[in-house]
């Protein structure tokens, strides 16, 4: 088969219609961190069950020993951490991109947002990497935006140290800094 074959040229990469109609296509929706509360509640419930088993059957059953108490403690700690770190995000990635553009102080061209967590209670944060609008970009910035209240946690703005190599308008290969 050659590249000029009309049958090959008519092939297009498409998603099946059932995926499109089912809603699997479109903008990605980041899951909310408040979902962490569900497994946290399950851990606490299991901790209570383990503790009750240990209290009731520790002397009468060979299957219940100090390990059941340690399991109850571990499950209670894990459940408490999961429940208290189940923050509800109030700022989405689009709002984080706007906050980052305001924080860096230059017109933004390309940018991307990534959800990360910081602190012992895993507070949700948007990590936004943005480049200036020039071609090639002269500046770049890294901004951490709190997903709870939208304030800028940290920011770093610097000249773009990357070397951009490509063809210039006259066809020669050059390097722009």
N, CA, C and O of each residue as an XYZ file, in Angstrom:
708
protein
N       0.848     -1.197      0.000
C       0.000      0.000      0.000
C       0.881      1.244      0.000
O       1.820      1.349      0.789
N       0.585      2.145     -0.852
C       1.353      3.383     -0.925
C       0.605      4.493     -0.198
O      -0.588      4.376      0.081
N       1.321      5.563      0.101
C       0.717      6.685      0.805
C      -0.264      7.458     -0.046
O      -1.048      8.250      0.478
N      -0.234      7.240     -1.371
C      -1.147      7.967     -2.242
C      -2.418      7.175     -2.540
O      -3.246      7.600     -3.345
N      -2.566      6.027     -1.890
C      -3.746      5.181     -2.083
C      -4.983      5.920     -1.562
O      -4.995      6.337     -0.404
N      -6.042      6.095     -2.401
C      -7.230      6.850     -1.955
C      -7.945      6.192     -0.785
O      -8.546      6.888      0.034
N      -7.894      4.854     -0.687
C      -8.558      4.187      0.446
C      -7.876      4.523      1.756
O      -8.542      4.694      2.778
N      -6.547      4.620      1.739
C      -5.796      4.957      2.948
C      -6.048      6.410      3.326
O      -6.156      6.728      4.510
N      -6.143      7.285      2.348
C      -6.359      8.694      2.639
C      -7.736      8.954      3.223
O      -7.920      9.956      3.914
N      -8.702      8.094      2.974
C     -10.045      8.288      3.503
C     -10.197      7.805      4.942
O     -11.196      8.116      5.590
N      -9.220      7.047      5.454
C      -9.310      6.555      6.830
C      -9.051      7.693      7.804
O      -8.079      8.436      7.661
N      -9.906      7.823      8.774
C      -9.764      8.857      9.792
C      -9.897      8.203     11.161
O     -10.655      7.249     11.339
N      -9.158      8.725     12.112
C      -9.246      8.227     13.478
C     -10.439      8.906     14.144
O     -10.438     10.122     14.334
N     -11.451      8.127     14.496
C     -12.659      8.679     15.097
C     -13.063      7.852     16.307
O     -12.804      6.651     16.374
N     -13.693      8.510     17.247
C     -14.257      7.798     18.385
C     -15.591      7.180     17.992
O     -16.327      7.747     17.184
N     -15.901      6.031     18.553
C     -17.199      5.421     18.258
C     -18.347      6.309     18.730
O     -18.222      7.014     19.731
N     -19.452      6.272     18.013
C     -20.612      7.122     18.307
C     -21.180      6.852     19.698
O     -21.666      7.774     20.353
N     -21.124      5.584     20.165
C     -21.680      5.280     21.482
C     -20.885      5.945     22.597
O     -21.463      6.305     23.622
N     -19.570      6.119     22.428
C     -18.783      6.832     23.434
C     -19.126      8.315     23.449
O     -19.199      8.936     24.510
N     -19.333      8.866     22.283
C     -19.667     10.290     22.194
C     -21.035     10.546     22.817
O     -21.203     11.496     23.581
N     -22.020      9.696     22.492
C     -23.368      9.909     23.024
C     -23.454      9.608     24.513
O     -24.333     10.137     25.192
N     -22.554      8.761     25.042
C     -22.574      8.436     26.473
C     -21.909      9.514     27.315
O     -21.962      9.446     28.543
N     -21.286     10.504     26.691
C     -20.686     11.593     27.446
C     -19.251     11.345     27.866
O     -18.759     12.024     28.767
N     -18.556     10.391     27.244
C     -17.170     10.105     27.597
C     -16.188     11.035     26.896
O     -14.981     10.933     27.116
N     -16.673     11.918     26.077
C     -15.839     12.821     25.316
C     -16.111     14.231     25.806
O     -17.263     14.620     26.000
N     -15.046     14.994     26.005
C     -15.213     16.377     26.421
C     -14.136     16.770     27.409
O     -13.143     16.063     27.581
N     -14.341     17.901     28.055
C     -13.369     18.405     29.007
C     -13.279     17.472     30.216
O     -14.286     16.946     30.689
N     -12.064     17.281     30.698
C     -11.859     16.414     31.849
C     -12.310     17.135     33.111
O     -11.973     18.300     33.323
N     -13.064     16.448     33.937
C     -13.536     17.004     35.206
C     -12.709     16.382     36.335
O     -12.763     15.172     36.552
N     -11.939     17.219     37.057
C     -11.157     16.697     38.165
C     -12.088     16.265     39.285
O     -13.036     16.979     39.609
N     -11.831     15.102     39.883
C     -12.686     14.656     40.996
C     -12.466     15.530     42.227
O     -11.364     16.027     42.460
N     -13.513     15.708     43.001
C     -13.442     16.529     44.200
C     -12.803     15.724     45.328
O     -13.072     14.533     45.483
N     -11.959     16.384     46.111
C     -11.270     15.720     47.221
C     -12.204     15.316     48.351
O     -11.821     14.520     49.208
N     -13.408     15.842     48.369
C     -14.321     15.490     49.454
C     -14.724     14.018     49.384
O     -15.300     13.488     50.334
N     -14.426     13.355     48.265
C     -14.700     11.919     48.164
C     -13.856     11.118     49.148
O     -14.184      9.967     49.437
N     -12.779     11.697     49.668
C     -11.933     11.006     50.647
C     -12.683     10.698     51.941
O     -12.286      9.809     52.694
N     -13.739     11.411     52.194
C     -14.488     11.198     53.436
C     -15.187      9.835     53.450
O     -15.384      9.264     54.523
N     -15.557      9.312     52.305
C     -16.264      8.020     52.238
C     -15.369      6.884     52.741
O     -15.777      6.170     53.657
N     -14.161      6.682     52.183
C     -13.325      5.619     52.757
C     -12.916      5.922     54.190
O     -12.715      4.999     54.980
N     -12.789      7.202     54.540
C     -12.465      7.550     55.923
C     -13.529      7.073     56.885
O     -13.212      6.543     57.950
N     -14.788      7.253     56.523
C     -15.888      6.774     57.369
C     -15.883      5.244     57.456
O     -16.176      4.680     58.510
N     -15.553      4.579     56.354
C     -15.475      3.113     56.378
C     -14.353      2.650     57.298
O     -14.527      1.694     58.054
N     -13.188      3.329     57.239
C     -12.079      2.977     58.135
C     -12.461      3.141     59.597
O     -12.145      2.284     60.422
N     -13.138      4.235     59.924
C     -13.551      4.459     61.316
C     -14.559      3.400     61.749
O     -14.484      2.906     62.874
N     -15.498      3.046     60.878
C     -16.463      1.998     61.200
C     -15.758      0.662     61.452
O     -16.091     -0.044     62.405
N     -14.791      0.314     60.606
C     -14.023     -0.913     60.817
C     -13.201     -0.850     62.101
O     -13.024     -1.867     62.771
N     -12.702      0.325     62.449
C     -11.955      0.482     63.705
C     -12.861      0.218     64.901
O     -12.448     -0.435     65.860
N     -14.082      0.718     64.853
C     -15.035      0.484     65.946
C     -15.350     -1.004     66.055
O     -15.416     -1.542     67.160
N     -15.545     -1.674     64.914
C     -15.836     -3.115     64.933
C     -14.657     -3.881     65.518
O     -14.853     -4.768     66.348
N     -13.436     -3.555     65.099
C     -12.246     -4.232     65.637
C     -12.112     -3.998     67.136
O     -11.784     -4.922     67.881
N     -12.362     -2.774     67.584
C     -12.269     -2.469     69.011
C     -13.326     -3.231     69.800
O     -13.030     -3.773     70.865
N     -14.558     -3.278     69.290
C     -15.614     -4.035     69.973
C     -15.280     -5.523     70.029
O     -15.493     -6.160     71.061
N     -14.765     -6.081     68.948
C     -14.356     -7.488     68.967
C     -13.260     -7.732     69.999
O     -13.284     -8.730     70.719
N     -12.312     -6.824     70.063
C     -11.217     -6.984     71.022
C     -11.732     -6.919     72.454
O     -11.318     -7.709     73.302
N     -12.651     -5.962     72.729
C     -13.185     -5.819     74.088
C     -14.026     -7.041     74.469
O     -13.904     -7.555     75.581
N     -14.868     -7.501     73.559
C     -15.807     -8.580     73.880
C     -15.139     -9.949     73.868
O     -15.426    -10.767     74.742
N     -14.264    -10.224     72.914
C     -13.798    -11.601     72.720
C     -12.305    -11.811     72.947
O     -11.793    -12.867     72.575
N     -11.589    -10.875     73.530
C     -10.144    -11.043     73.672
C      -9.754    -12.199     74.582
O      -8.698    -12.802     74.393
N     -10.587    -12.518     75.564
C     -10.257    -13.615     76.478
C     -10.892    -14.928     76.066
O     -10.440    -15.986     76.506
N     -11.921    -14.899     75.242
C     -12.653    -16.130     74.931
C     -12.359    -16.693     73.541
O     -12.765    -17.817     73.245
N     -11.671    -15.949     72.686
C     -11.436    -16.433     71.330
C      -9.943    -16.439     71.018
O      -9.248    -15.465     71.309
N      -9.442    -17.521     70.430
C      -8.033    -17.541     70.037
C      -7.760    -16.667     68.808
O      -6.604    -16.374     68.501
N      -8.814    -16.253     68.110
C      -8.656    -15.425     66.912
C      -8.558    -13.934     67.227
O      -8.146    -13.148     66.373
N      -8.926    -13.543     68.425
C      -8.894    -12.134     68.807
C      -7.768    -11.946     69.805
O      -7.778    -12.518     70.895
N      -6.786    -11.125     69.409
C      -5.648    -10.865     70.288
C      -5.276     -9.388     70.198
O      -6.090     -8.577     69.757
N      -4.075     -9.030     70.603
C      -3.636     -7.632     70.607
C      -3.572     -7.058     69.189
O      -3.650     -5.842     69.008
N      -3.432     -7.922     68.191
C      -3.418     -7.458     66.807
C      -4.721     -6.771     66.421
O      -4.727     -5.844     65.612
N      -5.824     -7.232     67.007
C      -7.125     -6.608     66.737
C      -7.156     -5.186     67.293
O      -7.732     -4.291     66.675
N      -6.546     -4.979     68.445
C      -6.465     -3.637     69.041
C      -5.589     -2.732     68.177
O      -5.952     -1.586     67.916
N      -4.441     -3.237     67.735
C      -3.556     -2.448     66.878
C      -4.217     -2.121     65.541
O      -4.022     -1.032     65.002
N      -4.990     -3.049     65.009
C      -5.731     -2.786     63.767
C      -6.758     -1.680     63.989
O      -6.932     -0.813     63.133
N      -7.436     -1.708     65.133
C      -8.421     -0.667     65.447
C      -7.757      0.706     65.525
O      -8.289      1.692     65.016
N      -6.587      0.760     66.168
C      -5.871      2.032     66.294
C      -5.433      2.536     64.923
O      -5.618      3.710     64.604
N      -4.849      1.646     64.105
C      -4.369      2.045     62.782
C      -5.528      2.502     61.891
O      -5.419      3.506     61.187
N      -6.624      1.767     61.928
C      -7.787      2.151     61.120
C      -8.388      3.475     61.587
O      -8.828      4.280     60.766
N      -8.409      3.702     62.889
C      -8.941      4.965     63.410
C      -8.075      6.145     62.982
O      -8.597      7.198     62.615
N      -6.753      5.974     63.027
C      -5.855      7.051     62.598
C      -6.020      7.320     61.105
O      -6.142      8.473     60.691
N      -6.025      6.261     60.296
C      -6.176      6.428     58.849
C      -7.529      7.052     58.515
O      -7.607      7.912     57.637
N      -8.582      6.641     59.190
C      -9.909      7.203     58.951
C      -9.993      8.671     59.321
O     -10.600      9.467     58.605
N      -9.379      9.028     60.443
C      -9.388     10.422     60.875
C      -8.648     11.307     59.876
O      -9.111     12.395     59.535
N      -7.496     10.831     59.411
C      -6.737     11.608     58.420
C      -7.534     11.742     57.134
O      -7.575     12.825     56.550
N      -8.173     10.663     56.676
C      -8.952     10.716     55.435
C     -10.146     11.658     55.556
O     -10.458     12.393     54.619
N     -10.809     11.638     56.699
C     -11.975     12.511     56.890
C     -11.559     13.973     56.964
O     -12.188     14.835     56.350
N     -10.488     14.254     57.723
C     -10.075     15.654     57.884
C      -9.365     16.208     56.657
O      -9.218     17.425     56.539
N      -8.920     15.353     55.741
C      -8.284     15.863     54.524
C      -9.244     15.823     53.336
O      -8.813     15.996     52.196
N     -10.509     15.604     53.578
C     -11.505     15.573     52.507
C     -12.029     16.963     52.201
O     -13.208     17.251     52.410
N     -11.153     17.823     51.706
C     -11.507     19.207     51.403
C     -12.400     19.271     50.168
O     -12.225     18.494     49.228
N     -13.338     20.179     50.172
C     -14.161     20.429     48.980
C     -13.500     21.569     48.196
O     -13.325     22.674     48.710
N     -13.139     21.280     46.953
C     -12.481     22.281     46.114
C     -13.512     23.289     45.610
O     -14.579     22.917     45.122
N     -13.174     24.563     45.739
C     -14.082     25.614     45.296
C     -13.582     26.329     44.037
O     -14.331     27.073     43.404
N     -12.313     26.102     43.674
C     -11.732     26.739     42.493
C     -11.283     25.652     41.527
O     -10.514     24.764     41.896
N     -11.763     25.723     40.288
C     -11.374     24.722     39.305
C     -10.116     25.180     38.563
O      -9.570     26.246     38.850
N      -9.665     24.367     37.610
C      -8.407     24.660     36.919
C      -8.495     25.928     36.073
O      -7.483     26.607     35.903
N      -9.657     26.269     35.540
C      -9.785     27.490     34.755
C      -9.585     28.723     35.638
O      -8.912     29.675     35.242
N     -10.168     28.698     36.824
C      -9.996     29.819     37.755
C      -8.549     29.897     38.236
O      -8.032     30.989     38.471
N      -7.892     28.740     38.383
C      -6.481     28.726     38.779
C      -5.601     29.317     37.684
O      -4.630     30.014     37.980
N      -5.929     29.045     36.417
C      -5.174     29.624     35.313
C      -5.305     31.146     35.291
O      -4.333     31.848     35.013
N      -6.494     31.652     35.582
C      -6.703     33.103     35.637
C      -5.905     33.711     36.790
O      -5.261     34.746     36.619
N      -5.944     33.078     37.956
C      -5.189     33.584     39.111
C      -3.691     33.559     38.832
O      -2.971     34.473     39.233
N      -3.223     32.528     38.153
C      -1.796     32.429     37.829
C      -1.390     33.521     36.853
O      -0.322     34.114     37.001
N      -2.227     33.795     35.859
C      -1.898     34.847     34.899
C      -1.814     36.202     35.597
O      -0.948     37.012     35.269
N      -2.692     36.454     36.543
C      -2.640     37.706     37.289
C      -1.396     37.772     38.169
O      -0.853     38.855     38.388
N      -0.938     36.631     38.675
C       0.197     36.611     39.588
C       1.535     36.784     38.875
O       2.437     37.412     39.429
N       1.693     36.245     37.664
C       3.001     36.292     37.010
C       3.329     37.654     36.431
O       4.504     38.010     36.340
N       2.337     38.421     36.039
C       2.592     39.772     35.573
C       3.006     39.895     34.119
O       3.504     40.947     33.717
N       2.819     38.861     33.320
C       3.067     38.954     31.888
C       1.933     38.256     31.152
O       1.271     37.385     31.716
N       1.700     38.639     29.869
C       0.650     37.962     29.098
C       1.026     36.491     28.890
O       2.133     36.184     28.446
N       0.113     35.604     29.208
C       0.391     34.169     29.161
C      -0.040     33.607     27.820
O      -1.128     33.900     27.324
N       0.838     32.788     27.238
C       0.521     32.063     26.010
C       0.068     30.660     26.381
O      -1.121     30.421     26.593
N       1.003     29.746     26.457
C       0.690     28.367     26.824
C       0.736     28.211     28.339
O       1.591     28.787     29.012
N      -0.210     27.414     28.869
C      -0.253     27.164     30.303
C      -0.910     25.815     30.555
O      -1.698     25.330     29.743
N      -0.576     25.224     31.681
C      -1.220     23.971     32.073
C      -1.352     23.945     33.589
O      -0.535     24.505     34.319
N      -2.414     23.273     34.039
C      -2.683     23.174     35.474
C      -2.680     21.708     35.879
O      -3.153     20.843     35.141
N      -2.141     21.444     37.056
C      -2.074     20.092     37.591
C      -2.528     20.161     39.048
O      -2.155     21.077     39.781
N      -3.333     19.190     39.456
C      -3.797     19.169     40.833
C      -2.769     18.457     41.704
O      -2.360     17.335     41.405
N      -2.355     19.112     42.780
C      -1.410     18.541     43.739
C      -1.942     18.828     45.138
O      -2.961     19.502     45.293
N      -1.260     18.323     46.147
C      -1.673     18.538     47.530
C      -0.476     19.006     48.324
O       0.660     18.643     48.018
N      -0.725     19.814     49.350
C       0.377     20.231     50.214
C      -0.073     20.208     51.667
O      -1.264     20.311     51.963
N       0.883     20.071     52.558
C       0.612     20.050     53.986
C       0.244     18.670     54.488
O      -0.025     17.758     53.706
N       0.236     18.528     55.796
C      -0.037     17.231     56.399
C      -1.486     16.797     56.198
O      -1.783     15.603     56.207
N      -2.384     17.756     56.017
C      -3.793     17.402     55.784
C      -4.148     17.437     54.303
O      -5.328     17.460     53.952
N      -3.154     17.441     53.440
C      -3.333     17.326     51.986
C      -4.326     18.341     51.425
O      -5.339     17.974     50.830
N      -4.023     19.604     51.620
C      -4.888     20.651     51.078
C      -4.722     20.704     49.558
O      -3.594     20.802     49.075
N      -5.821     20.642     48.788
C      -5.700     20.634     47.322
C      -5.182     21.967     46.791
O      -5.584     23.040     47.241
N      -4.286     21.863     45.827
C      -3.630     23.029     45.250
C      -3.482     22.806     43.756
O      -3.289     21.678     43.301
N      -3.574     23.885     42.998
C      -3.320     23.812     41.560
C      -1.907     24.274     41.300
O      -1.521     25.364     41.723
N      -1.126     23.457     40.605
C       0.216     23.836     40.173
C       0.090     24.256     38.714
O      -0.245     23.444     37.852
N       0.362     25.533     38.444
C       0.172     26.080     37.098
C       1.529     26.470     36.522
O       2.253     27.277     37.103
N       1.861     25.889     35.378
C       3.061     26.239     34.635
C       2.619     27.068     33.439
O       1.782     26.632     32.649
N       3.186     28.273     33.307
C       2.757     29.133     32.207
C       3.968     29.775     31.534
O       4.979     30.077     32.168
N       3.825     29.966     30.237
C       4.848     30.604     29.413
C       4.291     31.906     28.864
O       3.084     32.044     28.661
N       5.197     32.874     28.620
C       4.763     34.152     28.063
C       4.279     33.965     26.628
O       4.568     32.955     25.986
N       3.542     34.954     26.140
C       2.857     34.841     24.852
C       3.776     35.053     23.652
O       3.349     34.827     22.520
N       5.038     35.484     23.863
C       5.933     35.678     22.720
C       6.257     34.326     22.089
O       6.065     33.273     22.697
N       6.755     34.385     20.845
C       7.145     33.168     20.133
C       8.607     33.288     19.754
O       8.880     34.048     18.825
N       9.544     32.651     20.343
C       9.428     31.711     21.450
C       9.232     32.455     22.771
O       9.583     33.630     22.875
N       8.678     31.785     23.773
C       8.406     32.450     25.054
C       9.692     32.908     25.738
O      10.669     32.164     25.812
N       9.675     34.123     26.229
C      10.857     34.682     26.892
C      10.819     34.462     28.415
O      11.865     34.422     29.062
N       9.621     34.322     28.979
C       9.491     34.131     30.417
C       8.634     32.901     30.696
O       7.846     32.461     29.860
N       8.813     32.366     31.888
C       7.948     31.298     32.348
C       7.690     31.483     33.833
O       8.463     32.129     34.541
N       6.596     30.906     34.288
C       6.241     31.028     35.691
C       5.625     29.748     36.217
O       4.944     29.021     35.493
N       5.873     29.487     37.476
C       5.262     28.366     38.183
C       4.508     28.958     39.363
O       5.093     29.623     40.218
N       3.206     28.712     39.400
C       2.350     29.322     40.418
C       1.555     28.225     41.106
O       0.972     27.367     40.442
N       1.528     28.248     42.439
C       0.683     27.349     43.219
C      -0.520     28.141     43.703
O      -0.381     29.137     44.415
N      -1.714     27.680     43.303
C      -2.956     28.365     43.642
C      -3.775     27.436     44.533
O      -4.035     26.289     44.169
N      -4.179     27.931     45.693
C      -4.980     27.139     46.617
C      -6.352     26.859     46.005
O      -7.028     27.782     45.550
N      -6.764     25.595     45.991
C      -8.035     25.212     45.374
C      -9.222     25.467     46.294
O     -10.369     25.318     45.872
N      -8.969     25.847     47.537
C     -10.046     26.128     48.475
C     -10.513     27.583     48.370
O     -11.711     27.845     48.267
N      -9.574     28.520     48.395
C      -9.966     29.929     48.393
C      -9.358     30.740     47.251
O      -9.655     31.929     47.128
N      -8.519     30.136     46.416
C      -8.004     30.810     45.237
C      -6.821     31.718     45.457
O      -6.401     32.396     44.519
N      -6.254     31.766     46.665
C      -5.099     32.639     46.860
C      -3.828     31.969     46.325
O      -3.732     30.743     46.267
N      -2.867     32.795     45.941
C      -1.604     32.298     45.416
C      -0.731     31.899     46.593
O      -0.374     32.735     47.423
N      -0.389     30.622     46.663
C       0.441     30.097     47.753
C       1.896     30.455     47.509
O       2.570     30.967     48.403
N       2.386     30.189     46.303
C       3.762     30.501     45.921
C       3.799     30.828     44.446
O       2.919     30.427     43.684
N       4.836     31.569     44.046
C       5.033     31.817     42.617
C       6.517     31.980     42.349
O       7.277     32.473     43.182
N       6.900     31.550     41.164
C       8.267     31.690     40.696
C       8.185     32.154     39.249
O       7.573     31.489     38.413
N       8.800     33.293     38.956
C       8.828     33.834     37.599
C      10.283     34.016     37.223
O      11.065     34.578     37.990
N      10.650     33.537     36.029
C      12.028     33.658     35.579
C      12.073     33.783     34.072
O      11.090     33.518     33.379
N      13.240     34.195     33.570
C      13.455     34.186     32.131
C      13.512     32.730     31.698
O      14.015     31.881     32.434
N      13.007     32.441     30.521
C      12.962     31.068     30.030
C      14.381     30.614     29.665
O      14.965     31.139     28.717
N      14.948     29.637     30.408
C      16.321     29.207     30.123
C      16.415     28.170     28.995
O      17.519     27.790     28.605
N      15.290     27.715     28.475
C      15.301     26.683     27.452
C      15.788     27.254     26.128
O      15.490     28.398     25.785
N      16.542     26.446     25.389
C      17.013     26.834     24.064
C      15.982     26.379     23.044
O      15.634     25.199     23.001
N      15.497     27.283     22.235
C      14.504     26.956     21.213
C      15.208     26.947     19.872
O      15.732     27.967     19.426
N      15.215     25.790     19.235
C      15.884     25.632     17.958
C      14.851     25.311     16.897
O      13.947     24.506     17.121
N      14.986     25.931     15.761
C      14.051     25.648     14.675
C      14.454     26.409     13.433
O      15.470     27.105     13.434
N      13.689     26.290     12.392
C      13.976     26.985     11.156
C      13.477     28.416     11.247
O      12.396     28.695     11.765
N      14.306     29.313     10.725
C      13.893     30.708     10.659
C      13.111     30.939      9.377
O      12.934     30.015      8.583
N      12.650     32.142      9.171
C      11.819     32.455      8.006
C      12.557     32.232      6.688
O      11.932     31.909      5.678
N      13.895     32.401      6.689
C      14.624     32.208      5.441
C      15.050     30.749      5.218
O      15.762     30.467      4.255
N      14.628     29.810      6.093
C      14.899     28.394      5.903
C      16.147     27.890      6.592
O      16.415     26.689      6.567
N      16.932     28.786      7.217
C      18.140     28.344      7.925
C      17.762     27.907      9.344
O      16.722     28.299      9.874
N      18.615     27.097      9.936
C      18.384     26.630     11.302
C      19.058     27.605     12.244
O      20.244     27.903     12.109
N      18.285     28.098     13.204
C      18.834     29.065     14.136
C      18.416     28.754     15.557
O      17.596     27.868     15.798
N      18.983     29.487     16.489
C      18.647     29.307     17.899
C      18.152     30.620     18.452
O      18.825     31.645     18.344
N      16.985     30.589     19.041
C      16.426     31.777     19.704
C      16.541     31.565     21.188
O      16.337     30.454     21.677
N      16.861     32.603     21.905
C      16.931     32.484     23.351
C      15.844     33.311     23.980
O      15.727     33.349     25.205
